[in-house]
Amino acid sequence: MMGRVLIIGAGGVATVAAHKVCQNKEVFTEIKIASRTKSKCDALAKVLNDKYGTQVTTARVDADSVEELVALLSDYKPELVMNLALPYQDLTIMEACLQTGCNYLDTANYEPKDEAHFEYSWQWAYRERFEKAGLCAILGCGFDPGVTSVFTAYADKHHFDEMHYLDIVDCNAGNHHKAFATNFNPEINIREITQKGLYYQDGKYIETEPMEIHMPLNYPNIGPKESYLLHHEEIESLVINYPTIKRARFWMTFGQQYLTYLDVIQNIGMARIDEVEYKAPKADGTGEETVKIVPLQFLKAVLPNPQDLGQNYDGETSIGCRIRGVRDGQEHTYYVYNNCSHQAAYEETGMQGVSYTTGVPAMIGAKLFLQGVWSKPGVHNVEEFDPDPFMQQLNEQGLPWHELHDVDLEFED
């Protein structure tokens, strides 16, 4: 199969994925990068072509416009579209793929712009159309969701007859030496952690106040970090695909300084996602005009760009799954995780570890699709495919994993 891919997006994750795609050019034979700002694509393509001797091309596209996407896809005819843009654009890109006969992959599930809410139902609604068209859509092929879902599938395949308790734990013990900055798109990041927590227990979802449940957890090579229960989308598909799971939760670490700033941002109204009006003086001094802004989007414009954090970023991330279940009638625990150095990620791709841990798995999913290993018509979450080849690629592509058996998972029943 010809490995012609289109990467939509030119941010940190897309940059890492593009580096990895170019490192695997025996599979990816043609590469185009498109985003709203063509100059960013051109700058990235120059870095890639100089470093790897590739012939990456670029295009401008507004990923909010099905019409523009259809025109680009019809012209380029990629085997696979790697959607590494914003979660707001998942549905327009999926729609354009259906209209042009292209396969699809993303790293984060759809969320509407006007509501801080995400779930898979919007994308799962496309299942029948992708099936009928004979096209494959791979959802959530980043780290969490993505690698964490593959870790769960691997645990189920090799280590358990029944999984009962699943805790996904995400620690960033890096330091970017900024007073306040987010590790990926500030708008998405702040929306995600300021909404209510949600976890699954005994067949139903239980809602918590934002950051209400937290506890210190020990992370390999890092030590104890306060970890907070959040709502995260991979739980939604994992409890369907592994119905023996009695409880599934997602935890993420935050430093106290970050939480203090976040508290202030919320209390002064800068986390709002609705439009506010204010009177601004005209540049020519002829009076005032009423301007509409979304506070969170304005905040994003003045915060450090996550793409620029890499150079002085030290420390590492540690993300994994802590699972308890039964094998041969005996209870066992299993902890599978990856630690990723921000500095090593920066030296290889110019991006910090959070972008790296999302961009590498996106490339691996795309590679397995093009090789025919992960390919079936319909809309699929990553745990629906064979985890073994993906796990092997993680070790080969810069995200080696480690496993611990029958250790204390630090969680009570």
C-alpha beads as a LAMMPS data file, in Angstrom:
LAMMPS data file: protein, C-alpha beads

413 atoms
412 bonds

1 atom types
1 bond types

-500.0 500.0 xlo xhi
-500.0 500.0 ylo yhi
-500.0 500.0 zlo zhi

Masses

1 110.0

Atoms # bond

1 1 1 0.000 0.000 0.000
2 1 1 1.221 3.476 -0.818
3 1 1 1.845 5.384 2.378
4 1 1 0.541 8.820 1.471
5 1 1 -0.512 10.734 4.600
6 1 1 -1.906 14.158 5.305
7 1 1 -1.123 15.667 8.713
8 1 1 -3.611 18.366 9.712
9 1 1 -2.120 20.671 12.332
10 1 1 1.293 22.248 12.914
11 1 1 1.444 22.500 16.711
12 1 1 3.584 20.547 19.161
13 1 1 1.923 17.150 18.670
14 1 1 1.859 17.496 14.874
15 1 1 5.539 18.491 14.912
16 1 1 6.538 15.378 16.867
17 1 1 4.351 13.118 14.719
18 1 1 5.842 14.627 11.561
19 1 1 9.404 13.954 12.808
20 1 1 8.453 10.348 13.523
21 1 1 6.683 9.929 10.172
22 1 1 9.876 11.133 8.441
23 1 1 11.940 8.672 10.509
24 1 1 9.759 5.853 9.116
25 1 1 9.793 6.843 5.458
26 1 1 9.885 3.217 4.287
27 1 1 6.185 3.170 5.298
28 1 1 5.264 6.839 4.848
29 1 1 6.154 7.486 1.225
30 1 1 4.453 10.879 0.772
31 1 1 3.783 13.482 3.444
32 1 1 1.807 16.716 3.351
33 1 1 1.236 19.030 6.317
34 1 1 -1.725 21.416 6.294
35 1 1 -3.047 23.959 8.787
36 1 1 -4.711 27.351 8.918
37 1 1 -1.299 29.078 8.968
38 1 1 0.710 27.837 5.993
39 1 1 3.885 29.616 7.152
40 1 1 4.015 27.309 10.213
41 1 1 3.688 24.272 7.929
42 1 1 6.417 25.620 5.637
43 1 1 8.814 26.203 8.559
44 1 1 8.192 22.673 9.860
45 1 1 8.579 21.121 6.389
46 1 1 11.948 22.872 5.961
47 1 1 13.233 21.453 9.272
48 1 1 12.046 17.956 8.303
49 1 1 13.381 18.021 4.756
50 1 1 16.776 19.348 5.894
51 1 1 17.052 16.761 8.673
52 1 1 15.674 13.636 6.969
53 1 1 16.071 14.308 3.243
54 1 1 12.301 14.022 2.763
55 1 1 10.058 15.895 0.327
56 1 1 7.348 17.072 2.739
57 1 1 4.860 19.415 1.050
58 1 1 2.419 21.863 2.650
59 1 1 -1.020 23.396 2.170
60 1 1 -3.307 25.887 3.849
61 1 1 -6.665 24.600 5.078
62 1 1 -9.334 25.798 7.477
63 1 1 -10.203 22.570 9.298
64 1 1 -13.538 24.082 10.392
65 1 1 -14.620 24.069 6.729
66 1 1 -15.780 20.749 5.247
67 1 1 -15.666 22.383 1.814
68 1 1 -11.976 23.381 2.112
69 1 1 -11.067 19.981 3.545
70 1 1 -12.887 18.138 0.734
71 1 1 -11.028 20.217 -1.864
72 1 1 -7.657 19.419 -0.257
73 1 1 -8.374 15.704 0.182
74 1 1 -9.744 15.361 -3.338
75 1 1 -6.604 16.942 -4.718
76 1 1 -4.009 15.102 -2.575
77 1 1 -5.836 11.757 -2.159
78 1 1 -4.127 10.564 1.043
79 1 1 -4.436 6.975 2.279
80 1 1 -4.837 8.377 5.776
81 1 1 -5.643 11.738 7.336
82 1 1 -3.883 12.282 10.673
83 1 1 -6.026 14.813 12.519
84 1 1 -3.603 16.541 14.905
85 1 1 -5.525 19.821 14.938
86 1 1 -8.043 20.770 17.657
87 1 1 -10.761 18.466 19.054
88 1 1 -13.350 20.997 17.828
89 1 1 -12.495 19.940 14.270
90 1 1 -12.888 16.156 14.545
91 1 1 -16.342 16.049 12.992
92 1 1 -15.626 18.329 10.023
93 1 1 -12.513 16.285 9.202
94 1 1 -14.381 12.960 9.572
95 1 1 -17.133 14.301 7.319
96 1 1 -14.598 15.357 4.676
97 1 1 -12.929 11.915 4.869
98 1 1 -16.277 10.224 4.196
99 1 1 -16.981 12.495 1.245
100 1 1 -13.578 11.804 -0.334
101 1 1 -12.948 8.156 0.604
102 1 1 -10.079 8.775 3.043
103 1 1 -9.246 6.905 6.257
104 1 1 -8.970 8.857 9.501
105 1 1 -6.967 8.957 12.753
106 1 1 -7.018 11.376 15.705
107 1 1 -5.662 11.728 19.249
108 1 1 -8.517 13.387 21.165
109 1 1 -12.280 13.109 21.040
110 1 1 -14.636 15.760 19.778
111 1 1 -15.799 18.596 21.956
112 1 1 -18.057 21.476 20.960
113 1 1 -16.570 24.971 21.144
114 1 1 -19.386 26.429 23.206
115 1 1 -19.408 23.828 25.980
116 1 1 -16.570 22.312 28.050
117 1 1 -17.796 18.783 27.530
118 1 1 -16.356 15.795 25.702
119 1 1 -17.600 12.307 24.990
120 1 1 -17.310 9.795 22.160
121 1 1 -20.984 9.667 21.155
122 1 1 -20.590 12.307 18.432
123 1 1 -17.837 10.334 16.714
124 1 1 -19.314 6.892 17.377
125 1 1 -22.384 8.124 15.475
126 1 1 -20.238 7.851 12.302
127 1 1 -19.661 4.094 12.714
128 1 1 -22.163 2.870 10.164
129 1 1 -21.167 5.418 7.526
130 1 1 -17.463 4.501 7.799
131 1 1 -18.326 0.790 7.720
132 1 1 -20.509 1.158 4.621
133 1 1 -17.812 3.206 2.902
134 1 1 -15.183 0.558 3.732
135 1 1 -13.147 3.199 5.541
136 1 1 -11.331 2.991 8.879
137 1 1 -11.406 5.688 11.573
138 1 1 -9.021 5.224 14.518
139 1 1 -9.987 7.331 17.533
140 1 1 -7.830 8.519 20.410
141 1 1 -4.390 7.415 19.227
142 1 1 -2.306 9.653 21.502
143 1 1 -1.045 8.689 24.946
144 1 1 -4.112 9.130 27.127
145 1 1 -6.291 8.207 25.329
146 1 1 -4.202 5.938 23.153
147 1 1 -1.259 4.209 24.785
148 1 1 -3.194 3.868 28.052
149 1 1 -5.978 2.073 26.146
150 1 1 -3.434 -0.195 24.424
151 1 1 -1.808 -0.886 27.819
152 1 1 -5.242 -1.991 29.077
153 1 1 -5.794 -4.228 26.040
154 1 1 -2.331 -5.745 26.502
155 1 1 -3.021 -6.437 30.189
156 1 1 -6.312 -8.106 29.297
157 1 1 -4.704 -10.226 26.563
158 1 1 -1.651 -11.416 28.506
159 1 1 -2.159 -11.036 32.246
160 1 1 -5.819 -11.295 33.301
161 1 1 -8.859 -13.484 32.852
162 1 1 -10.900 -10.602 34.277
163 1 1 -9.856 -7.016 34.973
164 1 1 -11.779 -5.481 37.883
165 1 1 -10.115 -2.187 38.837
166 1 1 -8.411 0.217 36.436
167 1 1 -6.651 3.434 37.419
168 1 1 -4.949 5.454 34.698
169 1 1 -2.267 7.654 36.265
170 1 1 -0.650 10.622 34.503
171 1 1 2.232 12.445 36.168
172 1 1 4.193 15.334 34.694
173 1 1 7.158 15.894 37.003
174 1 1 8.829 18.269 34.567
175 1 1 9.713 21.891 35.221
176 1 1 9.450 24.464 32.426
177 1 1 10.667 27.294 34.711
178 1 1 7.668 29.510 33.926
179 1 1 5.311 30.950 36.552
180 1 1 2.285 29.521 34.729
181 1 1 2.061 27.653 31.440
182 1 1 0.059 24.748 30.060
183 1 1 1.734 21.779 28.361
184 1 1 -0.724 21.632 25.481
185 1 1 -3.278 24.048 24.018
186 1 1 -4.198 26.272 27.031
187 1 1 -7.828 26.492 25.986
188 1 1 -8.269 22.694 25.835
189 1 1 -6.145 22.165 28.961
190 1 1 -8.017 24.614 31.182
191 1 1 -11.431 23.488 29.900
192 1 1 -10.503 19.882 30.695
193 1 1 -9.443 20.339 34.286
194 1 1 -11.983 22.948 35.389
195 1 1 -14.978 20.743 34.624
196 1 1 -16.418 18.213 37.059
197 1 1 -14.640 14.927 37.713
198 1 1 -16.237 11.667 36.598
199 1 1 -15.438 8.027 37.252
200 1 1 -17.076 4.675 36.571
201 1 1 -18.177 2.325 39.336
202 1 1 -20.497 -0.701 39.335
203 1 1 -22.145 0.084 36.027
204 1 1 -22.680 3.811 36.460
205 1 1 -20.799 7.095 36.359
206 1 1 -20.228 9.089 39.528
207 1 1 -19.659 12.844 39.257
208 1 1 -17.378 14.798 41.578
209 1 1 -16.633 18.485 42.016
210 1 1 -13.556 19.658 40.056
211 1 1 -10.372 18.397 41.788
212 1 1 -12.430 17.198 44.777
213 1 1 -10.809 13.748 45.055
214 1 1 -7.024 13.638 45.304
215 1 1 -4.274 11.640 46.951
216 1 1 -0.480 11.304 46.759
217 1 1 0.730 8.512 44.474
218 1 1 4.287 7.279 44.004
219 1 1 5.550 7.424 40.416
220 1 1 8.568 5.393 39.237
221 1 1 11.828 7.365 39.250
222 1 1 9.879 10.435 40.462
223 1 1 8.407 9.730 43.894
224 1 1 5.160 10.948 45.478
225 1 1 3.010 13.513 43.640
226 1 1 -0.465 14.743 44.553
227 1 1 -2.833 13.229 41.980
228 1 1 -6.328 14.466 41.160
229 1 1 -9.300 12.512 39.818
230 1 1 -10.488 13.948 36.478
231 1 1 -13.001 13.013 33.829
232 1 1 -11.129 11.524 30.852
233 1 1 -12.561 10.082 27.683
234 1 1 -10.798 6.717 27.420
235 1 1 -12.726 5.417 30.448
236 1 1 -15.891 5.652 28.335
237 1 1 -14.768 3.163 25.697
238 1 1 -12.682 0.916 27.988
239 1 1 -15.583 0.007 30.282
240 1 1 -17.650 -0.946 27.223
241 1 1 -14.886 -3.037 25.655
242 1 1 -13.919 -4.670 28.995
243 1 1 -17.237 -5.215 30.784
244 1 1 -15.639 -7.039 33.747
245 1 1 -14.223 -3.696 34.937
246 1 1 -16.001 -2.704 38.152
247 1 1 -14.292 0.652 38.621
248 1 1 -12.290 2.868 36.258
249 1 1 -10.708 6.198 37.153
250 1 1 -8.257 8.711 35.702
251 1 1 -5.722 10.647 37.801
252 1 1 -3.418 13.525 36.883
253 1 1 -0.798 15.407 38.893
254 1 1 -0.727 19.181 39.317
255 1 1 1.720 21.292 41.271
256 1 1 0.383 23.634 43.948
257 1 1 1.553 26.748 42.107
258 1 1 -0.291 25.673 38.956
259 1 1 -3.495 25.074 40.942
260 1 1 -3.208 28.450 42.679
261 1 1 -2.910 30.257 39.349
262 1 1 -5.769 28.199 37.944
263 1 1 -7.935 29.132 40.912
264 1 1 -7.252 32.825 40.319
265 1 1 -7.917 32.479 36.573
266 1 1 -11.317 30.951 37.310
267 1 1 -12.212 33.382 40.098
268 1 1 -11.524 36.453 37.961
269 1 1 -13.513 35.065 35.023
270 1 1 -10.616 34.389 32.638
271 1 1 -11.609 30.714 32.201
272 1 1 -14.988 31.696 30.704
273 1 1 -15.725 30.317 27.223
274 1 1 -18.638 32.640 26.418
275 1 1 -18.259 35.975 24.633
276 1 1 -17.972 39.183 26.619
277 1 1 -18.232 42.706 25.242
278 1 1 -15.985 45.578 26.160
279 1 1 -15.344 49.039 24.766
280 1 1 -11.933 49.447 23.188
281 1 1 -10.377 52.712 21.994
282 1 1 -9.898 52.812 18.221
283 1 1 -6.296 52.778 17.040
284 1 1 -6.745 56.075 15.186
285 1 1 -8.024 57.822 18.333
286 1 1 -11.456 58.608 16.875
287 1 1 -13.431 57.145 19.754
288 1 1 -14.392 53.681 20.934
289 1 1 -15.814 50.517 19.441
290 1 1 -17.495 47.539 21.088
291 1 1 -15.331 44.424 20.812
292 1 1 -16.326 40.833 21.624
293 1 1 -13.767 38.433 23.077
294 1 1 -13.852 34.995 24.693
295 1 1 -11.821 35.394 27.933
296 1 1 -10.184 31.952 27.725
297 1 1 -9.110 32.578 24.115
298 1 1 -7.662 35.944 25.145
299 1 1 -5.789 34.242 27.999
300 1 1 -4.412 31.693 25.536
301 1 1 -2.990 34.562 23.456
302 1 1 -0.961 35.954 26.379
303 1 1 0.209 32.673 27.952
304 1 1 3.439 30.967 26.831
305 1 1 2.987 28.851 23.692
306 1 1 3.325 25.153 24.688
307 1 1 5.506 24.696 21.584
308 1 1 8.085 27.084 23.043
309 1 1 8.506 25.364 26.418
310 1 1 10.874 22.584 25.345
311 1 1 14.285 24.206 25.492
312 1 1 14.540 24.674 29.261
313 1 1 12.164 21.874 30.241
314 1 1 13.735 19.322 32.552
315 1 1 12.347 16.308 34.399
316 1 1 10.054 13.638 32.998
317 1 1 6.525 12.381 32.586
318 1 1 5.248 9.048 33.908
319 1 1 1.962 7.717 32.534
320 1 1 0.534 4.260 32.972
321 1 1 -2.228 1.888 34.045
322 1 1 -2.595 0.294 37.475
323 1 1 -4.860 -2.740 37.164
324 1 1 -6.207 -5.294 39.620
325 1 1 -8.005 -8.443 38.516
326 1 1 -8.038 -12.211 38.457
327 1 1 -5.893 -14.805 36.649
328 1 1 -6.446 -18.550 37.181
329 1 1 -8.650 -17.814 40.185
330 1 1 -5.975 -15.709 41.918
331 1 1 -6.026 -11.940 42.411
332 1 1 -3.129 -10.071 40.803
333 1 1 -2.012 -6.483 40.327
334 1 1 -0.232 -5.099 37.279
335 1 1 1.326 -1.697 36.638
336 1 1 2.465 -0.862 33.103
337 1 1 3.928 2.581 32.390
338 1 1 6.232 4.769 30.336
339 1 1 8.547 7.499 31.609
340 1 1 9.538 10.154 29.070
341 1 1 12.316 12.736 29.479
342 1 1 11.371 16.269 28.387
343 1 1 14.988 17.013 27.473
344 1 1 15.408 13.888 25.336
345 1 1 12.139 14.698 23.545
346 1 1 13.358 18.242 22.895
347 1 1 16.732 17.117 21.583
348 1 1 15.063 14.787 19.083
349 1 1 12.110 16.873 17.916
350 1 1 12.371 20.388 19.384
351 1 1 9.252 19.734 21.481
352 1 1 8.702 18.881 25.176
353 1 1 7.625 15.492 26.510
354 1 1 3.872 16.117 26.605
355 1 1 3.830 16.746 22.840
356 1 1 6.213 13.815 22.337
357 1 1 4.107 11.300 24.239
358 1 1 1.081 12.198 22.079
359 1 1 2.797 12.590 18.707
360 1 1 4.751 9.314 18.739
361 1 1 1.675 7.072 19.298
362 1 1 -0.193 8.939 16.545
363 1 1 2.587 7.968 14.131
364 1 1 2.582 4.360 15.394
365 1 1 -1.176 4.030 14.815
366 1 1 -0.780 5.500 11.340
367 1 1 2.119 3.153 10.578
368 1 1 0.169 0.077 11.693
369 1 1 -2.800 1.219 9.607
370 1 1 -0.690 1.660 6.467
371 1 1 0.892 -1.757 7.028
372 1 1 -2.583 -3.306 7.193
373 1 1 -2.063 -4.434 10.804
374 1 1 -4.603 -2.041 12.329
375 1 1 -7.210 -1.735 9.625
376 1 1 -10.894 -2.589 9.564
377 1 1 -13.905 -0.629 8.318
378 1 1 -15.798 1.404 10.892
379 1 1 -14.981 3.761 13.756
380 1 1 -12.722 2.142 16.363
381 1 1 -11.047 3.020 19.631
382 1 1 -7.470 1.763 19.775
383 1 1 -8.125 -1.031 22.290
384 1 1 -10.227 -2.772 19.620
385 1 1 -7.034 -3.681 17.707
386 1 1 -4.256 -6.152 18.578
387 1 1 -2.076 -4.408 21.198
388 1 1 1.086 -6.456 20.607
389 1 1 2.466 -4.765 17.464
390 1 1 1.756 -1.342 18.971
391 1 1 3.564 -2.277 22.204
392 1 1 6.550 -3.447 20.165
393 1 1 6.617 -0.166 18.237
394 1 1 6.529 1.877 21.454
395 1 1 9.835 0.265 22.442
396 1 1 11.324 0.929 19.005
397 1 1 10.068 4.490 18.500
398 1 1 11.182 6.207 21.712
399 1 1 8.506 5.391 24.321
400 1 1 9.742 2.191 26.026
401 1 1 7.392 0.706 28.617
402 1 1 7.955 -1.131 31.861
403 1 1 5.778 -3.509 33.854
404 1 1 5.508 -4.392 37.527
405 1 1 3.617 -7.462 38.746
406 1 1 1.897 -7.950 42.103
407 1 1 2.960 -4.625 43.606
408 1 1 1.004 -2.296 45.886
409 1 1 -1.107 -0.113 43.574
410 1 1 -1.722 2.393 46.434
411 1 1 -5.505 2.290 45.956
412 1 1 -8.021 0.958 48.449
413 1 1 -11.092 -0.980 47.332

Bonds

1 1 1 2
2 1 2 3
3 1 3 4
4 1 4 5
5 1 5 6
6 1 6 7
7 1 7 8
8 1 8 9
9 1 9 10
10 1 10 11
11 1 11 12
12 1 12 13
13 1 13 14
14 1 14 15
15 1 15 16
16 1 16 17
17 1 17 18
18 1 18 19
19 1 19 20
20 1 20 21
21 1 21 22
22 1 22 23
23 1 23 24
24 1 24 25
25 1 25 26
26 1 26 27
27 1 27 28
28 1 28 29
29 1 29 30
30 1 30 31
31 1 31 32
32 1 32 33
33 1 33 34
34 1 34 35
35 1 35 36
36 1 36 37
37 1 37 38
38 1 38 39
39 1 39 40
40 1 40 41
41 1 41 42
42 1 42 43
43 1 43 44
44 1 44 45
45 1 45 46
46 1 46 47
47 1 47 48
48 1 48 49
49 1 49 50
50 1 50 51
51 1 51 52
52 1 52 53
53 1 53 54
54 1 54 55
55 1 55 56
56 1 56 57
57 1 57 58
58 1 58 59
59 1 59 60
60 1 60 61
61 1 61 62
62 1 62 63
63 1 63 64
64 1 64 65
65 1 65 66
66 1 66 67
67 1 67 68
68 1 68 69
69 1 69 70
70 1 70 71
71 1 71 72
72 1 72 73
73 1 73 74
74 1 74 75
75 1 75 76
76 1 76 77
77 1 77 78
78 1 78 79
79 1 79 80
80 1 80 81
81 1 81 82
82 1 82 83
83 1 83 84
84 1 84 85
85 1 85 86
86 1 86 87
87 1 87 88
88 1 88 89
89 1 89 90
90 1 90 91
91 1 91 92
92 1 92 93
93 1 93 94
94 1 94 95
95 1 95 96
96 1 96 97
97 1 97 98
98 1 98 99
99 1 99 100
100 1 100 101
101 1 101 102
102 1 102 103
103 1 103 104
104 1 104 105
105 1 105 106
106 1 106 107
107 1 107 108
108 1 108 109
109 1 109 110
110 1 110 111
111 1 111 112
112 1 112 113
113 1 113 114
114 1 114 115
115 1 115 116
116 1 116 117
117 1 117 118
118 1 118 119
119 1 119 120
120 1 120 121
121 1 121 122
122 1 122 123
123 1 123 124
124 1 124 125
125 1 125 126
126 1 126 127
127 1 127 128
128 1 128 129
129 1 129 130
130 1 130 131
131 1 131 132
132 1 132 133
133 1 133 134
134 1 134 135
135 1 135 136
136 1 136 137
137 1 137 138
138 1 138 139
139 1 139 140
140 1 140 141
141 1 141 142
142 1 142 143
143 1 143 144
144 1 144 145
145 1 145 146
146 1 146 147
147 1 147 148
148 1 148 149
149 1 149 150
150 1 150 151
151 1 151 152
152 1 152 153
153 1 153 154
154 1 154 155
155 1 155 156
156 1 156 157
157 1 157 158
158 1 158 159
159 1 159 160
160 1 160 161
161 1 161 162
162 1 162 163
163 1 163 164
164 1 164 165
165 1 165 166
166 1 166 167
167 1 167 168
168 1 168 169
169 1 169 170
170 1 170 171
171 1 171 172
172 1 172 173
173 1 173 174
174 1 174 175
175 1 175 176
176 1 176 177
177 1 177 178
178 1 178 179
179 1 179 180
180 1 180 181
181 1 181 182
182 1 182 183
183 1 183 184
184 1 184 185
185 1 185 186
186 1 186 187
187 1 187 188
188 1 188 189
189 1 189 190
190 1 190 191
191 1 191 192
192 1 192 193
193 1 193 194
194 1 194 195
195 1 195 196
196 1 196 197
197 1 197 198
198 1 198 199
199 1 199 200
200 1 200 201
201 1 201 202
202 1 202 203
203 1 203 204
204 1 204 205
205 1 205 206
206 1 206 207
207 1 207 208
208 1 208 209
209 1 209 210
210 1 210 211
211 1 211 212
212 1 212 213
213 1 213 214
214 1 214 215
215 1 215 216
216 1 216 217
217 1 217 218
218 1 218 219
219 1 219 220
220 1 220 221
221 1 221 222
222 1 222 223
223 1 223 224
224 1 224 225
225 1 225 226
226 1 226 227
227 1 227 228
228 1 228 229
229 1 229 230
230 1 230 231
231 1 231 232
232 1 232 233
233 1 233 234
234 1 234 235
235 1 235 236
236 1 236 237
237 1 237 238
238 1 238 239
239 1 239 240
240 1 240 241
241 1 241 242
242 1 242 243
243 1 243 244
244 1 244 245
245 1 245 246
246 1 246 247
247 1 247 248
248 1 248 249
249 1 249 250
250 1 250 251
251 1 251 252
252 1 252 253
253 1 253 254
254 1 254 255
255 1 255 256
256 1 256 257
257 1 257 258
258 1 258 259
259 1 259 260
260 1 260 261
261 1 261 262
262 1 262 263
263 1 263 264
264 1 264 265
265 1 265 266
266 1 266 267
267 1 267 268
268 1 268 269
269 1 269 270
270 1 270 271
271 1 271 272
272 1 272 273
273 1 273 274
274 1 274 275
275 1 275 276
276 1 276 277
277 1 277 278
278 1 278 279
279 1 279 280
280 1 280 281
281 1 281 282
282 1 282 283
283 1 283 284
284 1 284 285
285 1 285 286
286 1 286 287
287 1 287 288
288 1 288 289
289 1 289 290
290 1 290 291
291 1 291 292
292 1 292 293
293 1 293 294
294 1 294 295
295 1 295 296
296 1 296 297
297 1 297 298
298 1 298 299
299 1 299 300
300 1 300 301
301 1 301 302
302 1 302 303
303 1 303 304
304 1 304 305
305 1 305 306
306 1 306 307
307 1 307 308
308 1 308 309
309 1 309 310
310 1 310 311
311 1 311 312
312 1 312 313
313 1 313 314
314 1 314 315
315 1 315 316
316 1 316 317
317 1 317 318
318 1 318 319
319 1 319 320
320 1 320 321
321 1 321 322
322 1 322 323
323 1 323 324
324 1 324 325
325 1 325 326
326 1 326 327
327 1 327 328
328 1 328 329
329 1 329 330
330 1 330 331
331 1 331 332
332 1 332 333
333 1 333 334
334 1 334 335
335 1 335 336
336 1 336 337
337 1 337 338
338 1 338 339
339 1 339 340
340 1 340 341
341 1 341 342
342 1 342 343
343 1 343 344
344 1 344 345
345 1 345 346
346 1 346 347
347 1 347 348
348 1 348 349
349 1 349 350
350 1 350 351
351 1 351 352
352 1 352 353
353 1 353 354
354 1 354 355
355 1 355 356
356 1 356 357
357 1 357 358
358 1 358 359
359 1 359 360
360 1 360 361
361 1 361 362
362 1 362 363
363 1 363 364
364 1 364 365
365 1 365 366
366 1 366 367
367 1 367 368
368 1 368 369
369 1 369 370
370 1 370 371
371 1 371 372
372 1 372 373
373 1 373 374
374 1 374 375
375 1 375 376
376 1 376 377
377 1 377 378
378 1 378 379
379 1 379 380
380 1 380 381
381 1 381 382
382 1 382 383
383 1 383 384
384 1 384 385
385 1 385 386
386 1 386 387
387 1 387 388
388 1 388 389
389 1 389 390
390 1 390 391
391 1 391 392
392 1 392 393
393 1 393 394
394 1 394 395
395 1 395 396
396 1 396 397
397 1 397 398
398 1 398 399
399 1 399 400
400 1 400 401
401 1 401 402
402 1 402 403
403 1 403 404
404 1 404 405
405 1 405 406
406 1 406 407
407 1 407 408
408 1 408 409
409 1 409 410
410 1 410 411
411 1 411 412
412 1 412 413
